[in-house]
Amino acid sequence: RRTSSSTFSTAAEGWRKISERLDLGDIHNQLEEPDGTLWMSTYSRGFWRLPGAHKITDWNQAPYEHYRRDCGLPPDFVWTTVTPGLFGPVFFTDHGAARFDPSTRRFEPEDRYMVDGYSRPMLTPTTVDASGATWASVFRNSTISANSALGRFPRAGRGKVWEPAPAGALQEIGFSGAAVFHIDRTPEGELLWARGYENMIRLDLARLGRQLPPWKAGIRQ
C-alpha cells in the first residue's frame, strides 16, 4: 500500500502542493513542537521526525528521520499516535508508552505520568487546555477497554495527579475511551469536545471544579 505525506503552501490563487513523499507509510496524525520539529505517527512503521520543518525551503532535501522498533520502541507494536502533553509530545504505542530522548535519538519507556499508582499508563488521545492540563483517555493492559475513559493531569501535579472527568461524561464516552479531542477557545472560555465509541460530549472547562453557592431548604405551606 502506497501512502504519502504532502506539503502545501498558500498563495493568492489558493493552496499549492510543493512536495510529496510516497515512502513514509500510513501516516495518520502529526504534531509540531514549539521549535518547529514535526512528528508523524504511523500504524505499523513507528514515527517520523522532521527537525526544523518550519525553516525548510527545499523539501526535496528535507531531513526525515525514521524511528522504528530498533530505536527503543516496544518490539510488538501495531499502531502509534503522537499528541500534545504536559512534557511535550506524548508517544503512544499499543504495547506501551514511550518518550523521546533527543540526546541519544532513541525512545525510552515513559514514566512521567501516573494514574492510580500505575506509572506507565498508555495515553491516547491527548490534548492540552489553556491552563496547561493534559486531557487523555488512559489504557493499561489493553487498548480496547480504557482504565479511565476521560480525565486530566493538572499542570501543577506534574503528571502525578489524575482527575477523572465527571461521572456523566464518563458514562457517555463509554468503555473504550475517546477517539478524538478538540478544544474550542471562545471569549467565554474553553469547550472540550470528545468523541467516544458512540457518543460525542462537550465539556465547559470553565465550570469544572466550580464551587456551588450554599443553599437552604425552603418549606412552603
C-alpha atoms as a printed R data frame, in Angstrom:
    type eleno elety resid chain resno       x      y      z
1   ATOM     1    CA   ARG     A     1   0.000  0.000  0.000
2   ATOM     2    CA   ARG     A     2   1.446  3.366 -1.003
3   ATOM     3    CA   THR     A     3   0.516  6.377  1.072
4   ATOM     4    CA   SER     A     4   2.084  9.785  1.157
5   ATOM     5    CA   SER     A     5   2.805 12.963  3.071
6   ATOM     6    CA   SER     A     6   2.288 16.167  1.137
7   ATOM     7    CA   THR     A     7   3.450 19.718  1.816
8   ATOM     8    CA   PHE     A     8   1.390 22.691  0.713
9   ATOM     9    CA   SER     A     9   1.847 26.451  0.632
10  ATOM    10    CA   THR     A    10  -0.762 29.150  0.332
11  ATOM    11    CA   ALA     A    11  -0.881 31.818 -2.344
12  ATOM    12    CA   ALA     A    12  -3.387 34.311 -3.673
13  ATOM    13    CA   GLU     A    13  -4.805 31.678 -6.010
14  ATOM    14    CA   GLY     A    14  -5.184 29.085 -3.231
15  ATOM    15    CA   TRP     A    15  -3.307 26.014 -1.994
16  ATOM    16    CA   ARG     A    16  -0.299 24.739 -3.932
17  ATOM    17    CA   LYS     A    17   1.420 21.394 -3.417
18  ATOM    18    CA   ILE     A    18   5.187 21.845 -3.234
19  ATOM    19    CA   SER     A    19   6.319 18.393 -2.128
20  ATOM    20    CA   GLU     A    20   5.130 14.807 -1.765
21  ATOM    21    CA   ARG     A    21   6.770 11.751 -0.189
22  ATOM    22    CA   LEU     A    22   5.367  8.351 -1.134
23  ATOM    23    CA   ASP     A    23   7.573  6.193  1.089
24  ATOM    24    CA   LEU     A    24   6.642  7.297  4.610
25  ATOM    25    CA   GLY     A    25   3.900  4.746  5.194
26  ATOM    26    CA   ASP     A    26   0.400  5.148  6.537
27  ATOM    27    CA   ILE     A    27   0.734  8.458  8.396
28  ATOM    28    CA   HIS     A    28  -2.441  9.364 10.238
29  ATOM    29    CA   ASN     A    29  -1.569 12.212 12.600
30  ATOM    30    CA   GLN     A    30   1.089 14.890 13.038
31  ATOM    31    CA   LEU     A    31   2.331 17.186 15.782
32  ATOM    32    CA   GLU     A    32   4.589 20.240 15.581
33  ATOM    33    CA   GLU     A    33   6.737 21.121 18.599
34  ATOM    34    CA   PRO     A    34   7.390 24.765 19.575
35  ATOM    35    CA   ASP     A    35  10.866 24.604 17.978
36  ATOM    36    CA   GLY     A    36   9.380 23.608 14.619
37  ATOM    37    CA   THR     A    37  10.134 19.874 14.854
38  ATOM    38    CA   LEU     A    38   7.389 17.915 13.107
39  ATOM    39    CA   TRP     A    39   6.428 14.409 14.292
40  ATOM    40    CA   MET     A    40   4.366 11.961 12.249
41  ATOM    41    CA   SER     A    41   2.910  8.687 13.514
42  ATOM    42    CA   THR     A    42   2.035  5.596 11.510
43  ATOM    43    CA   TYR     A    43   0.015  2.457 12.091
44  ATOM    44    CA   SER     A    44   2.896 -0.013 11.885
45  ATOM    45    CA   ARG     A    45   6.122  1.758 10.930
46  ATOM    46    CA   GLY     A    46   6.787  3.812 14.059
47  ATOM    47    CA   PHE     A    47   7.425  7.547 13.944
48  ATOM    48    CA   TRP     A    48   8.935 10.021 11.509
49  ATOM    49    CA   ARG     A    49  10.696 13.151 12.785
50  ATOM    50    CA   LEU     A    50  11.448 16.257 10.754
51  ATOM    51    CA   PRO     A    51  13.613 18.774 12.660
52  ATOM    52    CA   GLY     A    52  13.139 22.460 11.847
53  ATOM    53    CA   ALA     A    53  10.271 21.828  9.453
54  ATOM    54    CA   HIS     A    54   9.282 25.500  9.533
55  ATOM    55    CA   LYS     A    55  12.688 26.501  8.111
56  ATOM    56    CA   ILE     A    56  12.812 24.052  5.202
57  ATOM    57    CA   THR     A    57  12.967 25.704  1.788
58  ATOM    58    CA   ASP     A    58  13.927 22.694 -0.376
59  ATOM    59    CA   TRP     A    59  11.538 19.892  0.512
60  ATOM    60    CA   ASN     A    60  13.316 17.510 -1.834
61  ATOM    61    CA   GLN     A    61  16.210 17.601  0.665
62  ATOM    62    CA   ALA     A    62  14.107 17.515  3.851
63  ATOM    63    CA   PRO     A    63  15.955 15.561  6.620
64  ATOM    64    CA   TYR     A    64  13.310 12.980  7.574
65  ATOM    65    CA   GLU     A    65  14.319 10.694 10.467
66  ATOM    66    CA   HIS     A    66  12.652  7.290 10.882
67  ATOM    67    CA   TYR     A    67  12.228  5.666 14.325
68  ATOM    68    CA   ARG     A    68  11.214  2.015 14.377
69  ATOM    69    CA   ARG     A    69  11.410 -0.969 16.700
70  ATOM    70    CA   ASP     A    70  15.212 -0.860 16.767
71  ATOM    71    CA   CYS     A    71  15.106  2.661 18.235
72  ATOM    72    CA   GLY     A    72  13.772  1.724 21.658
73  ATOM    73    CA   LEU     A    73  10.091  1.322 20.798
74  ATOM    74    CA   PRO     A    74   8.229 -1.790 22.040
75  ATOM    75    CA   PRO     A    75   9.009 -4.697 19.670
76  ATOM    76    CA   ASP     A    76   5.446 -5.844 19.026
77  ATOM    77    CA   PHE     A    77   3.528 -2.615 18.471
78  ATOM    78    CA   VAL     A    78   0.909 -2.426 15.725
79  ATOM    79    CA   TRP     A    79  -0.076  1.240 15.763
80  ATOM    80    CA   THR     A    80   1.116  4.548 17.172
81  ATOM    81    CA   THR     A    81  -0.050  8.105 17.828
82  ATOM    82    CA   VAL     A    82   1.717 11.340 18.734
83  ATOM    83    CA   THR     A    83  -0.279 14.040 20.516
84  ATOM    84    CA   PRO     A    84   0.455 17.049 22.783
85  ATOM    85    CA   GLY     A    85   1.078 16.723 26.518
86  ATOM    86    CA   LEU     A    86   2.422 18.355 29.654
87  ATOM    87    CA   PHE     A    87   6.029 17.322 28.980
88  ATOM    88    CA   GLY     A    88   5.888 17.693 25.199
89  ATOM    89    CA   PRO     A    89   4.822 15.059 22.655
90  ATOM    90    CA   VAL     A    90   3.002 12.015 24.043
91  ATOM    91    CA   PHE     A    91   4.164  8.948 22.108
92  ATOM    92    CA   PHE     A    92   1.655  6.109 22.256
93  ATOM    93    CA   THR     A    93   2.027  2.551 21.013
94  ATOM    94    CA   ASP     A    94  -0.476 -0.216 21.628
95  ATOM    95    CA   HIS     A    95   2.262 -2.090 23.552
96  ATOM    96    CA   GLY     A    96   3.437  0.692 25.816
97  ATOM    97    CA   ALA     A    97   4.116  4.396 26.156
98  ATOM    98    CA   ALA     A    98   7.469  5.927 25.222
99  ATOM    99    CA   ARG     A    99   9.303  9.231 25.396
100 ATOM   100    CA   PHE     A   100  11.969 10.533 23.044
101 ATOM   101    CA   ASP     A   101  15.492 11.409 24.220
102 ATOM   102    CA   PRO     A   102  16.904 13.931 21.718
103 ATOM   103    CA   SER     A   103  20.434 13.479 23.074
104 ATOM   104    CA   THR     A   104  20.541  9.794 22.093
105 ATOM   105    CA   ARG     A   105  17.827  9.913 19.423
106 ATOM   106    CA   ARG     A   106  16.191  6.899 20.999
107 ATOM   107    CA   PHE     A   107  12.936  6.167 22.773
108 ATOM   108    CA   GLU     A   108  12.735  5.202 26.435
109 ATOM   109    CA   PRO     A   109   9.792  3.914 28.498
110 ATOM   110    CA   GLU     A   110   7.516  6.780 29.525
111 ATOM   111    CA   ASP     A   111   7.247  7.002 33.322
112 ATOM   112    CA   ARG     A   112   6.402 10.655 33.951
113 ATOM   113    CA   TYR     A   113   2.631 10.126 34.174
114 ATOM   114    CA   MET     A   114   0.936  8.185 36.973
115 ATOM   115    CA   VAL     A   115  -2.672  7.025 37.316
116 ATOM   116    CA   ASP     A   116  -3.904  5.209 40.438
117 ATOM   117    CA   GLY     A   117  -0.354  4.242 41.393
118 ATOM   118    CA   TYR     A   118   0.494  2.894 37.926
119 ATOM   119    CA   SER     A   119   3.496  4.684 36.431
120 ATOM   120    CA   ARG     A   120   3.361  3.624 32.788
121 ATOM   121    CA   PRO     A   121  -0.156  4.291 31.503
122 ATOM   122    CA   MET     A   122  -0.797  4.466 27.788
123 ATOM   123    CA   LEU     A   123  -2.430  7.783 26.884
124 ATOM   124    CA   THR     A   124  -4.373  8.327 23.680
125 ATOM   125    CA   PRO     A   125  -5.650 10.684 22.511
126 ATOM   126    CA   THR     A   126  -4.368 13.690 24.446
127 ATOM   127    CA   THR     A   127  -4.775 17.441 24.256
128 ATOM   128    CA   VAL     A   128  -3.694 20.414 26.373
129 ATOM   129    CA   ASP     A   129  -6.002 23.194 27.550
130 ATOM   130    CA   ALA     A   130  -5.101 26.822 28.273
131 ATOM   131    CA   SER     A   131  -4.319 26.054 31.916
132 ATOM   132    CA   GLY     A   132  -1.690 23.518 30.853
133 ATOM   133    CA   ALA     A   133  -3.738 20.485 31.924
134 ATOM   134    CA   THR     A   134  -3.333 17.383 29.762
135 ATOM   135    CA   TRP     A   135  -6.598 15.618 28.898
136 ATOM   136    CA   ALA     A   136  -6.442 11.955 27.966
137 ATOM   137    CA   SER     A   137  -8.004  8.535 27.842
138 ATOM   138    CA   VAL     A   138  -5.950  6.077 29.895
139 ATOM   139    CA   PHE     A   139  -5.158  2.473 28.994
140 ATOM   140    CA   ARG     A   140  -3.026 -0.088 30.812
141 ATOM   141    CA   ASN     A   141  -3.012 -3.676 29.560
142 ATOM   142    CA   SER     A   142  -5.424 -3.363 26.653
143 ATOM   143    CA   THR     A   143  -6.249 -0.686 24.106
144 ATOM   144    CA   ILE     A   144  -9.798 -1.999 23.717
145 ATOM   145    CA   SER     A   145 -11.057 -1.067 27.163
146 ATOM   146    CA   ALA     A   146  -9.891  2.120 28.892
147 ATOM   147    CA   ASN     A   147  -8.912  2.111 32.558
148 ATOM   148    CA   SER     A   148 -10.165  5.690 32.736
149 ATOM   149    CA   ALA     A   149 -12.168  6.865 29.758
150 ATOM   150    CA   LEU     A   150 -11.578 10.592 30.222
151 ATOM   151    CA   GLY     A   151  -9.781 12.893 32.629
152 ATOM   152    CA   ARG     A   152  -6.910 15.306 33.036
153 ATOM   153    CA   PHE     A   153  -3.463 15.766 34.538
154 ATOM   154    CA   PRO     A   154  -3.452 19.290 36.070
155 ATOM   155    CA   ARG     A   155  -0.287 21.197 35.253
156 ATOM   156    CA   ALA     A   156   0.561 21.699 38.935
157 ATOM   157    CA   GLY     A   157   0.525 17.931 39.516
158 ATOM   158    CA   ARG     A   158   3.428 17.373 37.104
159 ATOM   159    CA   GLY     A   159   1.889 14.177 35.767
160 ATOM   160    CA   LYS     A   160   1.363 12.572 39.193
161 ATOM   161    CA   VAL     A   161  -2.203 13.797 39.788
162 ATOM   162    CA   TRP     A   162  -5.067 12.336 37.749
163 ATOM   163    CA   GLU     A   163  -8.560 13.840 37.876
164 ATOM   164    CA   PRO     A   164 -11.311 11.796 36.194
165 ATOM   165    CA   ALA     A   165 -13.983 13.655 34.251
166 ATOM   166    CA   PRO     A   166 -17.462 13.991 35.804
167 ATOM   167    CA   ALA     A   167 -19.387 10.722 36.062
168 ATOM   168    CA   GLY     A   168 -21.917 11.745 33.428
169 ATOM   169    CA   ALA     A   169 -19.177 12.442 30.894
170 ATOM   170    CA   LEU     A   170 -17.511  9.085 31.591
171 ATOM   171    CA   GLN     A   171 -20.790  7.280 31.042
172 ATOM   172    CA   GLU     A   172 -21.355  8.977 27.697
173 ATOM   173    CA   ILE     A   173 -17.804  8.394 26.440
174 ATOM   174    CA   GLY     A   174 -18.055  4.679 27.203
175 ATOM   175    CA   PHE     A   175 -15.702  1.820 27.971
176 ATOM   176    CA   SER     A   176 -13.309  2.342 25.076
177 ATOM   177    CA   GLY     A   177 -12.371  5.947 25.864
178 ATOM   178    CA   ALA     A   178 -12.249  8.880 23.493
179 ATOM   179    CA   ALA     A   179 -11.179  8.633 19.875
180 ATOM   180    CA   VAL     A   180 -10.811 12.348 19.098
181 ATOM   181    CA   PHE     A   181 -10.369 15.532 21.144
182 ATOM   182    CA   HIS     A   182 -10.857 19.128 20.082
183 ATOM   183    CA   ILE     A   183 -10.782 22.301 22.186
184 ATOM   184    CA   ASP     A   184 -12.852 25.307 21.133
185 ATOM   185    CA   ARG     A   185 -11.393 28.527 22.564
186 ATOM   186    CA   THR     A   186 -14.161 31.092 22.858
187 ATOM   187    CA   PRO     A   187 -14.408 34.516 24.572
188 ATOM   188    CA   GLU     A   188 -16.459 32.831 27.297
189 ATOM   189    CA   GLY     A   189 -13.897 30.077 27.907
190 ATOM   190    CA   GLU     A   190 -12.790 26.707 26.569
191 ATOM   191    CA   LEU     A   191 -15.027 23.860 25.426
192 ATOM   192    CA   LEU     A   192 -13.596 20.349 25.200
193 ATOM   193    CA   TRP     A   193 -15.191 18.125 22.563
194 ATOM   194    CA   ALA     A   194 -14.591 14.398 22.903
195 ATOM   195    CA   ARG     A   195 -15.917 11.643 20.635
196 ATOM   196    CA   GLY     A   196 -16.386  8.233 22.188
197 ATOM   197    CA   TYR     A   197 -17.406  4.909 20.668
198 ATOM   198    CA   GLU     A   198 -20.991  6.035 20.120
199 ATOM   199    CA   ASN     A   199 -21.489  9.497 21.600
200 ATOM   200    CA   MET     A   200 -19.888 12.913 21.454
201 ATOM   201    CA   ILE     A   201 -19.715 15.144 24.513
202 ATOM   202    CA   ARG     A   202 -18.881 18.783 25.171
203 ATOM   203    CA   LEU     A   203 -17.364 19.906 28.476
204 ATOM   204    CA   ASP     A   204 -17.374 23.550 29.558
205 ATOM   205    CA   LEU     A   205 -13.934 23.629 31.179
206 ATOM   206    CA   ALA     A   206 -14.640 26.893 32.987
207 ATOM   207    CA   ARG     A   207 -17.361 25.170 35.007
208 ATOM   208    CA   LEU     A   208 -15.299 22.175 36.148
209 ATOM   209    CA   GLY     A   209 -14.479 22.336 39.828
210 ATOM   210    CA   ARG     A   210 -16.634 25.424 40.339
211 ATOM   211    CA   GLN     A   211 -17.987 25.628 43.864
212 ATOM   212    CA   LEU     A   212 -21.750 25.917 44.048
213 ATOM   213    CA   PRO     A   213 -23.165 28.533 46.434
214 ATOM   214    CA   PRO     A   214 -24.625 27.204 49.707
215 ATOM   215    CA   TRP     A   215 -28.349 26.594 49.721
216 ATOM   216    CA   LYS     A   216 -31.081 26.181 52.268
217 ATOM   217    CA   ALA     A   217 -34.172 24.058 52.114
218 ATOM   218    CA   GLY     A   218 -37.315 26.083 51.712
219 ATOM   219    CA   ILE     A   219 -40.561 24.751 53.219
220 ATOM   220    CA   ARG     A   220 -43.819 26.157 51.941
221 ATOM   221    CA   GLN     A   221 -47.198 25.520 53.448
